[in-house]
């Protein structure tokens, strides 16, 4: 949940987000200052990829609607198409928007377009996936290796440093999938925990359910499951229940449906935090730059994992499985989008 800045010069982007330590240049105050009203554009890597990506769009739209100085918010959906993302960013440049937020499809797909936007005097905020270029104005990066390691460390501890695990990865080629997986490998280094199966479930429930069914039928003897996303976790939990089997330690994240499963079934888990309110944080970063405030180039979002006691404080039985926590959506929007039918 977002916290208001404590004084006028401080920019608070999202609870848990801090300026990166070490070499971290500042975006000088006033460089992108512009009088409102503003038009802000956003290139989303794939709105309908899963329930989390849908909510990121809702969070960004709600944050933009809340700030009356934003006259227009343009959200373009790349649909996981690299060429479409390039075209979308160039379209936003042609529309002369005042700031652009980019969620990259891959680590290189948007690089040239981002450089073109900055050259045109438009600040670019990157989040939800690192890129290889540093042409952007500022970035807010969570998840990644930290996310994967939080989950990996949990499994290593639960298994006493030895055992066999399944690995359910996200979308192949997406920087977030690669970096989360690298975090898992960091956690497993020097242990006797072995990956005996590894599949890409694309962070989707339906695909992961089929994968977990196949894995279980091939070899149900597994000590733990590292899942890169909660929709996939829910699917695997449902598979074990379907077969009447004990649910092994399995990693999750802040999804309401997963929280309900965890509380009801009492299996061992951890919830890595990756709030969809990063969409709102991107809006706040754009506004701060247009206000003429100083920002750092790099911000990290590396919160600790959640235990079941914290999960119980967020779980909402009146909302569907598709809402993610923590969220900044107002109550009326939560009910509009996620009330149980």
FIMAR-224930 format. One record per atom (N, C-alpha, C): residue in one letter; x, y, z. Coordinates in steps of 0.2 Angstrom, whole numbers, plus 5000, padded with zeros to 4 digits. Layout:
# residues N
aXYZ/...
# end
This chain:
# residues 341
x500449945000/x500050005000/x500450065000/x500250114996/x500650174995/x500650225002/x501150245004/x501250295009/x501350365007/x501050415009/x501150485007/x501850505009/x502250545005/x502850575007/x502850605014/x503350605018/x503450645024/x503550715023/x503850735018/x503950805017/x503950825009/x503950885008/x503850905001/x504350874996/x504950874998/x505450854993/x505550774992/x505250734996/x505350664996/x504850634991/x505050594987/x504550554983/x504450484985/x503850464987/x503650394989/x503350364983/x503650314981/x503350284975/x502950224976/x503150184981/x502750124983/x503050094990/x502650074994/x502850045001/x503349984999/x503949995002/x504449945000/x504949954995/x504850014991/x505250034986/x505750084989/x506450064987/x506950114990/x507450124984/x507750184985/x508350194980/x508850144980/x509150124975/x509650064975/x510250094978/x510550054982/x511250074985/x511750074980/x512350104981/x512850104976/x512850164971/x513150144965/x513150194960/x512450204957/x512150264959/x511450274957/x511350344955/x511450364949/x511350434947/x510650464948/x510650534949/x510050564950/x509750594944/x509150594943/x508750634937/x508650704940/x509050744937/x509050814940/x508350844941/x508250884946/x507650914948/x507550964942/x506950964940/x506751014935/x506850994927/x507150944926/x507350924919/x506750904915/x506250874918/x505650864914/x505050904916/x505150954920/x504650994923/x504151024917/x503551014918/x503051034913/x502351054917/x502051104915/x501451124918/x500851084916/x500451064920/x499851024919/x499351064914/x498951034911/x498750954911/x499250914907/x499250854910/x499750804906/x499450744903/x499750724898/x499550664895/x500050604896/x499950554899/x500350504901/x500250434897/x500750404894/x500650344890/x500950284893/x500650224892/x500950164895/x500950114890/x501550084889/x501550024885/x501649954889/x501049924890/x501049864894/x501249804890/x501649754893/x501849704889/x501349654887/x500849644891/x500249604889/x499749604894/x499249644893/x498749654898/x498349594900/x498149554895/x497749494897/x498249424898/x498849434899/x499249374900/x498949334906/x498849364911/x498549324917/x498149374922/x497949354927/x497549404931/x497949454934/x498549444936/x499049494939/x499149554934/x499249534927/x499349584922/x498749634921/x498149594922/x497549634921/x497549684927/x497649664933/x497649714938/x498149764938/x498749754936/x499249804935/x498949864931/x498549844925/x498249894921/x497749934925/x497349904929/x496749934933/x497149984938/x497649954941/x498050004946/x498250064943/x498550054937/x498850114934/x498250164932/x497750134929/x497150174927/x496850214933/x496750184939/x496550214945/x496950264947/x497650254947/x498050304950/x498050364945/x497950354939/x497950414934/x497350454935/x496750414936/x496150444937/x496050494943/x496450474948/x496450504954/x496750574954/x497250584950/x497650644949/x497350684943/x496950734945/x496650774941/x497050814936/x497750814937/x498150854933/x498350814927/x498150744927/x498250704921/x497650704917/x497650734911/x497050744907/x496850684903/x497350644902/x497250584898/x497850534900/x497550474900/x498050414901/x497950364896/x498450354892/x498350304886/x498750244887/x498350184888/x498650124889/x498650084883/x499250064880/x499250024874/x499549954876/x499249894873/x499349834875/x499749794869/x500449774871/x500849744866/x500649674865/x500249644869/x500049574868/x500649524867/x501249534871/x501849494871/x502149494864/x501949544860/x502249554853/x502849604853/x503449584852/x503949634852/x503849694847/x503649674841/x503549724836/x503049774838/x502449744841/x501949784843/x502149834848/x502549814853/x502849864858/x503249914855/x503649904850/x504049954847/x503550004843/x503049974840/x502550024837/x502150064842/x501950034847/x501550064853/x501950124855/x502650114857/x503050174860/x503150224855/x503250204848/x503350254843/x502650294842/x502050264843/x501450294843/x501350344848/x501550324854/x501550374860/x502050434859/x502550424856/x503050474854/x502750524849/x502350494844/x502050534839/x501450574842/x501150554847/x500650584850/x500850644855/x501550644856/x501850694860/x501650694867/x501550634870/x501350624877/x501950654881/x501750664888/x502250704892/x502650654896/x502450594896/x502850544899/x502650474897/x503150424897/x502950354895/x503150304900/x502750264902/x502850204906/x502950144902/x503450104903/x503550044899/x503649984903/x503249934902/x503349864904/x503649824899/x504249804898/x504549774892/x504349704891/x504249684885/x504049624883/x504649574884/x505249594882/x505849564883/x506349614885/x506949584887/x507549634889/x507849674884/x507649664878/x507849714872/x507349734868/x506749714868/x506249734863/x506049804863/x506149844869/x505949914869/x506549964869/x507149934869/x507749974870/x507750034865/x507750024858/x507850074853/x507250134854/x506650104855/x506050154856/x506150194862/x506350164867/x506450204874/x506950264872/x507550244869/x508050294868/x507750354863/x507350334859/x507050384854/x506550424858/x506250404863/x505750444867/x506150494871/x506650464875/x507050514879/x507450564875/x507650544869/x507950594864/x507450654862/x506750634862/x506250684860/x506050724867/x506450714872/x506250754878/x505650724882/x505550654881/x504950624885/x505250574890/x505150584896/x505450544901/x505150474901/x505550424902/x505250354902/x505450314908/x504850284911/x504850244917/x504850174915/x505250134918/x505250064916/x505050024923/x504649974922/x504549934928/x504249864925/x504249814930/x504049744928/x504449714923/x505149714924/x505549684919/x506149724917/x506749704919/x507349744917/x507549744910/x507849794907/x508049794900/x508849804900/x509149784894/x509849794894/x510149864893/x509749904890/x509949974889/x509850014895/x510150064896/x510050114902/x509850184899/x509550184894/x509250244891/x508650274894/x508350234898/x507750254902/x507850314907/x507350344909/x507450394914/x507550374921/x507050324923/x507050294930/x506750224929/x506950184934/x506650114934/x506450094941/x505850054941/x505650034948/x505649954947/x506149924950/x506149844949/x506049804955/x505549764955/x505449714960/x505549644957/x505249594961/x505249524959/x505949504957/x506149484951/x506749464949/x507149414954/x507749414954/x508149374958/x507949364965/x507749424968/x507549424975/x506949384976/x506449394972/x505849354972/x505949284972/x506349264967/x506549184966/x506949164972/x507349204975/x507749174980/x507349174987/x506849214988/x506449214994/x506049144993/x505849124988/x505549064987/x505949004987/x506549004984/x507048954985/x507348944992/x507448994995/x507748995002/x507148955006/x506548975005/x506048935009/x506048865008/x506148845002/x506148775000/x506748735003/x507348765002/x507948745005/x507848725013/x507548775016/x507448775023/x506948715025/x506448715021/x505848665023/x506148595021/x506548585016/x506748515014/x507448495018/x507648545022/x508348525026/x508948525021/x508848555016/x509448565011/x509548505006/x509048455006/x509048405001/x508348384999/x508348354993/x507648334991/x507548354983/x507048334981/x506848334974/x506248384973/x506348434968/x505848484967/x505648494960/x505048514959/x504748534952/x504848604952/x504948634946/x505048704945/x504548724939/x504048774941/x503548794937/x503748864935/x504048884929/x504248944927/x503748984923/x503849044922/x503349094919/x503349094911/x503349144908/x503349154901/x504049154898/x504249104894/x504949094892/x505149154888/x505749184890/x506049244886/x505849304890/x505349304894/x505149364898/x505749374903/x505949444904/x506549454909/x506349434916/x505749444918/x505549424925/x505549344926/x505449304921/x505449234921/x506249214922/x506649244918/x507349224918/x507649244925/x507449304927/x507749334934/x507549294940/x506849284940/x506649244946/x506949174946/x507049144940/x507349074940/x508149084942/x508449134940/x509149144943/x509149154950/x508649184953/x508649184960/x508549114964/x508149074961/x508049004963/x508748974963/x509148974957/x509748944957/x510248964962/x510249034964/x510649064969/x510449024976/x509849014977/x509648984983/x509848914984/x509848874978/x510048804978/x510748794978/x511148844976/x511848834976/x512148804982/x512548754982/x512848724988/x512448674992/x511748664990/x511348624993/x511248554989/x510848514992/x510748444989/x510048444986/x509748504985/x509048504982/x509148504975/x508748454972/x508848444965/x508248464961/x508248494955/x507748504951/x507648444946/x507048404947/x506948344943/x506448354938/x506148414938/x505648434932/x505648504932/x505648534926/x505548604925/x505148624918/x504648664919/x504148674914/x503948744914/x503748774908/x503548844908/x502748844908/x502448864913/x501748874914/x501448934912/x501848984910/x501649054907/x501249094912/x501349074919/x501049114924/x500249104924/x500049054920/x499349044919/x499048984923/x498448984925/x498148924929/x498048864924/x497748874919/x497548814915/x498148784912/x498648814910/x499248784907/x499548744913/x499648774918/x500048744924/x499648684926/x498948684926/x498548634929/x498748564925/x498748574918/x498948524914/x499648494915/x500148544916/x500848524917/x500848484924/x500548514929/x500548474935/x500248404935/x499748404931/x499448334931/x499848284927/x500248304922/x500648264919/x501248244923/x501548294927/x502148284931/x501948234937/x501348244939/x501148204945/x501048124942/x500748124936/x500648054934/x501248024932/x501748064930/x502448034928/x502848014934/x502748054939/x503148034945/x502848084951/x502448054955/x502148094961/x502648104967/x503248074966/x503648074972/x504048144971/x503848194974/x504148264974/x504148284981/x504748324983/x504748344990/x504548414991/x504548454985/x504348524985/x504248554978/x503948604978/x503748644971/x503948714972/x504348734967/x504448804966/x504048834960/x503548874962/x503148904957/x503248974956/x503349004950/x503549074949/x502949114949/x502349094950/x501749134950/x501149094954/x500749134957/x500249104961/x499649074957/x499549094951/x499049064947/x499248984946/x499848984945/x500148914944/x500148874950/x500348904956/x500248874962/x499648844964/x499048884963/x498448864964/x498248804960/x498448804953/x498348744949/x498648684952/x499248684954/x499648624957/x499348604963/x499148654967/x498748634974/x498148594972/x497748614967/x497148584965/x497248514962/x497848504959/x498048444956/x498148394962/x498548414967/x498648364972/x498048344976/x497548394977/x496948384980/x496548334976/x496548344969/x496148304964/x496348234965/x497048214966/x497248154967/x497248124974/x496948164978/x496948144985/x497648144989/x498148174986/x498848174989/x498948224993/x499448214998/x499748275002/x500048324998/x499948385000/x500248444996/x500948454999/x501448454995/x502148464997/x502248534998/x502748555002/x502948635002/x502948664995/x502548714994/x502548744988/x502548824988/x502848854984/x502948934985/x502348964981/x502149024984/x501549064981/x501749134981/x501249174979/x501249244980/x500649274981/x500549344981/x499949374984/x499349374980/x499049314979/x498449314976/x497849284980/x497349314980/x496749304984/x496549224984/x496549204978/x496349134978/x496849084981/x497449094980/x498049064983/x497949064991/x497849134993/x497849145000/x497249105003/x496649095000/x496149055002/x496248985003/x496648954998/x496848884998/x497348875004/x497848915005/x498348915010/x498048905017/x497548955018/x497248965024/x496848895026/x496448875020/x495948825021/x496348755022/x496848745018/x497148675017/x497848665022/x498048725024/x498648725029/x499248695027/x499448695020/x500048665018/x500648715019/x501248695019/x501848745020/x501948785014/x502048845015/x502148895009/x502448955011/x502548995007/x502749065008/x502449115002/x502349175003/x502049214998/x502549274997/x502949264991/x503349324989/x502949384987/x503149444988/x502749504987/x502949534980/x502449544976/x502549574969/x501849614968/x501749674971/x501149704971/x500949724964/x500349724961/x500149744955/x500149824955/x500149854961/x500149924962/x500849954959/x501249914957/x501849944953/x501549984947/x500949964945/x500650004940/x500550074942/x500250084948/x500150154951/x500850184953/x501350144955/x502050174956/x502350204950/x502150174944/x502450204938/x502150274936/x501450274938/x501150344937/x501450394942/x501550374948/x501850424953/x502550444951/x502950404948/x503550424945/x503550474940/x503050454935/x502950504929/x502750574932/x502250574937/x502050634939/x502650674943/x503050634947/x503550674950/x504050704945/x504150674940/x504650694935/x504350764932/x503650754930/x503350814927/x503250874932/x503250854938/x503250914944/x503950944944/x504450914942/x505150934942/x505450914948/x505250854951/x505650834957/x506250784955/x506650784959/x507250744958/x507050664960/x507250624955/x507150554956/x507850514955/x507950464958/x508550424957/x508450384950/x508950354947/x508850324941/x508550244942/x508750224948/x508650154950/x508250144956/x507750114956/x507350094963/x507250024963/x507349994969/x507249924970/x506649914975/x506249854973/x505649834977/x505749764979/x506049754985/x506349694987/x506049674994/x505349664995/x505149655002/x505249585004/x505149575010/x505249505013/x504549465011/x504649395011/x504049355010/x503549355016/x502949335014/x502449335019/x502249265022/x502149265028/x501949205031/x501149205031/x500849145034/x500149135033/x499749185038/x500149205043/x499749255048/x499649325044/x500149345041/x500049405037/x499549395031/x499549345028/x499049325023/x498349335025/x498249305032/x497549305034/x497349385035/x497749425036/x497549495037/x497349525030/x497549495024/x497349525018/x496849485014/x496749425016/x496249385012/x495549405013/x495249405007/x494549435007/x494049375004/x493649345008/x493249295006/x492649315001/x492549385002/x491949414997/x492249434990/x492849424989/x493149444983/x493449374979/x493449374973/x493649324969/x494349304969/x494549244966/x495249224966/x495749264962/x495449314958/x495849354954/x496149414956/x496049434962/x496249494965/x496949484968/x497449524968/x498149524970/x498249574976/x498649554980/x498849594986/x499549604987/x499849664989/x499349724991/x499149764985/x498549794986/x498249834981/x498149904983/x498149944978/x497850014980/x497250034977/x496849984974/x496249994971/x495750014977/x495350074976/x494850084981/x494350034981/x493950034987/x493449984988/x492949974983/x492750024980/x492250024975/x492449984968/x493150004967/x493449964961/x493549894963/x493749874969/x493849804970/x493249764970/x492649794972/x492049764971/x491849764964/x491949814960/x491749814953/x492149764949/x492749754950/x493149704946/x493149634949/x493149634956/x493249564959/x492749534964/x492149564964/x491649544968/x491449474966/x491349424970/x491149354968/x490449364965/x490349324959/x489749324955/x489249284959/
# end
